[in-house]
């Protein structure tokens, strides 16, 4: 139905991983704490104003355009990564193995087995004073997605490595779109239901270390599955267990 062949490269489990990775990116120490003030700034209101339904409309609109900005960059990166993978199609098996090993290194970094200094550097594009407008929120989304932070960068890098193993450009774009969904939907939920989300967000902040370790374990496991060729096997198992999934291909 969607024109995607889920069997040959295990796209379905990769999509699941990408969505979860996006969610874990949202819960990371470099994203979650800044969400309320960031949304308030983009909506041209104060954090206190976000608690009132009347003033929440501009914040929700800004969040939508912010997520669109994120998604634009991620889709471009997905296409670029897949194009690279297609250019190296003759070495696809080696490429998948190397990508899996790279993702395992990212996972070990998160778990704390060792630290990679270049992943602890932060680089962000300055978007200037862009608060209070839908276009400004879109520009901020673009700048945010291009930023490399200690906790967002390794996860995004891992998903890009997975996209690079997809021979079709469309598949890489879909994979990064799934990552954008996992990262973007929580932004929209916080914007729309800020008072109700305050409690869960506070709980998440208290467990940042555990979330980071879970992120690392997920990346390490995904990398191991890619390096050993288990992603395709997992895809076959999903299709055999849930035959309805075959209708997506």
C-alpha positions as CSV (number, residue, x, y, z in Angstrom):
1,X,0.0,0.0,0.0
2,X,2.8,2.4,0.8
3,X,5.1,1.0,-1.8
4,X,7.7,-0.2,0.8
5,X,9.3,-3.6,0.7
6,X,9.6,-4.3,4.4
7,X,11.2,-7.8,4.0
8,X,14.5,-7.1,2.1
9,X,16.1,-4.7,4.4
10,X,14.0,-4.9,7.6
11,X,12.5,-1.4,7.3
12,X,9.7,-2.1,9.8
13,X,11.9,-2.7,12.8
14,X,14.1,0.2,11.7
15,X,11.0,2.4,11.7
16,X,10.1,1.2,15.2
17,X,13.6,2.0,16.4
18,X,13.6,5.4,14.8
19,X,10.3,6.4,16.5
20,X,11.6,5.2,19.9
21,X,14.9,7.0,19.3
22,X,13.0,10.2,18.5
23,X,11.2,9.9,21.8
24,X,14.4,9.3,23.7
25,X,15.9,12.3,22.1
26,X,13.0,14.4,23.4
27,X,13.6,13.0,26.9
28,X,17.4,13.7,26.8
29,X,19.0,16.2,29.2
30,X,19.6,18.7,26.3
31,X,16.0,18.8,25.2
32,X,13.5,18.1,27.9
33,X,14.5,20.8,30.4
34,X,14.2,23.6,27.7
35,X,10.9,22.5,26.2
36,X,8.5,24.8,28.2
37,X,10.6,28.0,27.9
38,X,11.4,27.2,24.3
39,X,7.7,26.8,23.5
40,X,6.7,29.9,25.4
41,X,9.3,31.9,23.5
42,X,8.2,30.7,20.1
43,X,4.6,31.4,21.0
44,X,5.4,34.9,22.2
45,X,4.0,34.2,25.7
46,X,5.4,33.4,29.2
47,X,5.5,30.0,30.7
48,X,2.8,31.0,33.1
49,X,0.6,32.0,30.2
50,X,0.9,28.5,28.8
51,X,-1.2,27.2,31.7
52,X,-4.2,29.1,30.4
53,X,-6.2,27.6,27.5
54,X,-6.8,31.1,26.0
55,X,-3.1,31.8,25.5
56,X,-2.2,28.3,24.5
57,X,-3.3,28.6,20.9
58,X,-0.3,30.6,19.7
59,X,2.0,28.1,21.5
60,X,0.4,25.1,19.7
61,X,0.7,26.8,16.4
62,X,4.3,27.7,17.0
63,X,5.0,24.1,18.0
64,X,3.4,22.8,14.8
65,X,5.7,25.0,12.7
66,X,8.7,24.1,14.9
67,X,8.1,20.4,14.3
68,X,7.7,21.1,10.5
69,X,11.2,22.8,10.6
70,X,12.7,19.8,12.4
71,X,11.1,17.4,9.9
72,X,12.3,19.4,6.9
73,X,15.9,19.0,8.0
74,X,15.6,15.4,9.0
75,X,14.0,14.4,5.7
76,X,16.8,16.1,3.8
77,X,19.4,14.3,6.0
78,X,17.6,11.0,5.4
79,X,17.6,11.5,1.6
80,X,21.3,12.4,1.7
81,X,22.3,9.4,3.9
82,X,20.3,7.1,1.6
83,X,22.0,8.6,-1.5
84,X,25.4,7.9,0.1
85,X,24.3,4.3,0.8
86,X,23.1,3.8,-2.7
87,X,26.4,5.1,-4.1
88,X,28.1,2.4,-2.0
89,X,25.6,-0.3,-3.0
90,X,28.4,-2.7,-4.2
91,X,29.8,-2.8,-0.7
92,X,26.3,-2.9,1.0
93,X,27.1,-5.8,3.3
94,X,30.3,-4.3,4.6
95,X,28.6,-0.9,4.9
96,X,25.8,-2.3,7.1
97,X,28.3,-4.0,9.3
98,X,30.4,-0.9,9.7
99,X,27.2,1.2,10.4
100,X,26.2,-1.3,13.1
101,X,29.6,-1.1,14.7
102,X,29.4,2.7,14.7
103,X,26.0,2.6,16.4
104,X,27.4,0.2,19.0
105,X,30.1,2.8,19.8
106,X,27.4,5.5,20.2
107,X,25.5,3.2,22.5
108,X,28.6,2.5,24.6
109,X,29.1,6.3,24.9
110,X,25.6,6.7,26.3
111,X,25.8,3.8,28.7
112,X,29.1,5.3,30.0
113,X,31.5,2.5,29.0
114,X,33.7,5.3,27.6
115,X,33.2,8.9,26.5
116,X,33.9,10.3,23.1
117,X,35.0,13.9,23.4
118,X,33.7,15.0,20.0
119,X,30.2,13.8,21.0
120,X,30.3,16.1,24.0
121,X,30.7,19.2,21.9
122,X,27.8,21.4,21.2
123,X,27.2,23.3,18.0
124,X,24.0,25.2,17.2
125,X,22.9,27.5,14.5
126,X,21.9,30.9,15.8
127,X,18.4,31.8,14.5
128,X,18.3,35.3,16.0
129,X,15.1,36.7,17.5
130,X,12.5,34.5,15.9
131,X,10.0,34.2,18.7
132,X,6.3,35.0,18.4
133,X,5.5,34.0,14.8
134,X,4.9,30.8,12.9
135,X,7.7,31.5,10.4
136,X,10.0,32.2,13.3
137,X,9.1,28.9,14.9
138,X,9.8,27.1,11.6
139,X,13.2,28.8,11.4
140,X,14.0,27.8,15.0
141,X,13.0,24.2,14.1
142,X,15.5,24.3,11.2
143,X,18.2,25.6,13.5
144,X,17.4,23.2,16.3
145,X,17.6,20.2,13.9
146,X,21.0,21.3,12.6
147,X,22.4,21.6,16.1
148,X,24.7,19.0,17.4
149,X,24.4,18.4,21.1
150,X,26.0,15.7,23.4
151,X,22.7,13.8,23.8
152,X,20.8,14.5,20.6
153,X,23.7,14.1,18.1
154,X,24.7,10.4,18.8
155,X,21.1,9.2,18.5
156,X,20.5,11.2,15.3
157,X,23.8,9.9,14.0
158,X,22.7,6.4,14.7
159,X,19.5,6.8,12.8
160,X,21.4,8.4,9.9
161,X,23.7,5.4,9.9
162,X,20.6,3.2,9.6
163,X,19.2,5.3,6.8
164,X,22.5,5.1,4.9
165,X,22.1,1.3,4.8
166,X,18.9,1.7,2.8
167,X,19.5,1.5,-0.9
168,X,16.4,3.5,-1.8
169,X,16.3,7.2,-1.1
170,X,12.6,7.1,-0.2
171,X,13.2,4.6,2.5
172,X,15.9,6.7,4.1
173,X,13.5,9.7,4.1
174,X,10.7,7.6,5.6
175,X,13.1,6.4,8.4
176,X,14.1,10.0,9.3
177,X,10.4,11.0,9.1
178,X,9.7,8.3,11.8
179,X,12.5,9.8,13.9
180,X,10.9,13.3,13.4
181,X,7.5,11.8,14.6
182,X,9.1,10.4,17.7
183,X,10.8,13.7,18.5
184,X,8.1,16.1,17.3
185,X,4.9,14.6,18.7
186,X,5.9,15.1,22.4
187,X,6.6,18.8,21.6
188,X,3.0,19.1,20.3
189,X,1.6,17.3,23.3
190,X,3.4,19.5,25.8
191,X,2.2,22.6,23.9
192,X,-1.4,21.4,23.8
193,X,-1.6,20.0,27.4
194,X,1.1,21.8,29.3
195,X,-0.5,21.8,32.8
196,X,-1.2,18.1,32.6
197,X,2.2,17.3,31.2
198,X,4.1,19.2,34.0
199,X,4.0,16.3,36.4
200,X,5.3,13.6,33.9
201,X,8.0,16.0,32.7
202,X,9.2,16.6,36.3
203,X,9.4,12.8,36.8
204,X,11.4,12.4,33.6
205,X,13.8,15.1,34.7
206,X,14.5,13.2,37.9
207,X,15.4,10.1,35.9
208,X,17.6,11.6,33.2
209,X,20.5,9.3,34.0
210,X,18.4,6.2,33.6
211,X,16.8,7.5,30.4
212,X,20.3,8.1,29.0
213,X,21.4,4.6,29.8
214,X,18.3,3.1,28.2
215,X,19.1,5.1,25.1
216,X,22.6,3.7,25.1
217,X,21.4,0.1,25.5
218,X,18.9,0.6,22.7
219,X,21.6,1.9,20.3
220,X,24.0,-0.8,21.3
221,X,21.4,-3.5,20.7
222,X,20.4,-2.1,17.4
223,X,24.0,-1.8,16.3
224,X,24.7,-5.4,17.3
225,X,21.6,-6.6,15.3
226,X,22.8,-4.7,12.2
227,X,26.4,-5.9,12.5
228,X,25.3,-9.5,12.8
229,X,22.5,-9.3,10.2
230,X,19.6,-9.9,12.6
231,X,17.6,-6.9,11.5
232,X,16.3,-8.8,8.4
233,X,15.6,-11.9,10.5
234,X,13.6,-9.7,13.0
235,X,11.6,-8.3,10.0
236,X,10.7,-11.8,8.8
237,X,9.6,-12.7,12.3
238,X,7.4,-9.7,12.5
239,X,5.7,-10.5,9.2
240,X,5.2,-14.1,10.1
241,X,3.8,-13.3,13.5
242,X,1.6,-10.4,12.3
243,X,0.6,-11.2,8.7
244,X,-1.4,-8.0,8.5
245,X,1.9,-6.0,8.3
246,X,2.5,-7.5,4.9
247,X,-0.3,-5.3,3.5
248,X,2.0,-2.3,4.1
249,X,4.5,-3.5,1.5
